[in-house]
């Protein structure tokens, strides 16, 4: 029988190690300054518990097969999160790269090693693509996974593009750089692994599907036919069917779709061995993680200089998509 895989992405909202952590460099401690004050072990444990409680509900209570995460400080806190997922009985492993981001936050993947493998040597299959920016930002984490069932290649690219903090217009050029960087390495995948390689990009892009950084630079389009027939390394932005429905992955004066999945044509054609299930993309909104009111806004946990709500989880909602692998 064909196998189904649930792949999710979630911006975890400042999953930081505790104040005074020995794993934090002096330089980063100076950069964080007073924002990390009061971030105790008890608060970190509560934050981990809140996140893990939601992740354990994904995929009908089985947890995701692969989870891309953003806004996490280091490998140590990701390991704590994986430990909190132990009740699922999954064989979760981590792919993480410590980037030079000015706030010390990274992008990573948590994956079930019973379903996916990262071939050795890791240097040939795990890459961290530097995004050129005057002040350091998160790299694009690129992993060549293979399915355990049939050894089929699946390339994932995890993103957390420069924020809109301060001035959206002034920061747009940085997100254009990130989009161009991802498009370049999408093309390189074809050059090295072959033109039939399936690629799924995901992340918090800090822009919406219609913005230039995604359309003109990342080449993430709305038209399936244009993606399938085009000669350029196009992606189909899988979030378009959810646009205009009054829901978002992030809320600021209304719903915004910052968190997205982008699939290339090798995940979209009808006869491919690994395929996105049409219409399977979801914005996950479990009742305990959203506010009541006109919009189902996520309940932030806070911290890092913001008020803490220990009943919150993250200021972003997770997204999920289903892939199917043929026999």
Secondary structure, DSSP 8 states (H G I E B T S, - for coil): --EEEEEEEEEEEEE---TT-TTS-HHHHHHHGGGGTT--HHHHHHHHHHHHHHHTTHHHHT--SEEEEEEE--HHHHHHHHHHTGGG---EEEEE-----TT--EEEEEEETTTEEE-S-GGGTEEEE----SS----EEEEEEEETTT--EEEEEEEE-----S-HHHHHHHHHHHHHHHHHHHHHHHHHH-TT--EEEEEE-SS-TTSHIIIIIS-EES-HHHHHH-SS--EEETTGGGTTSS--SEESSSEE--EEEEEEGGGTSTT-SEEE-TT--EE---GGGB-SSSS--B----BTTB---TT---SS--EEEEEEE--
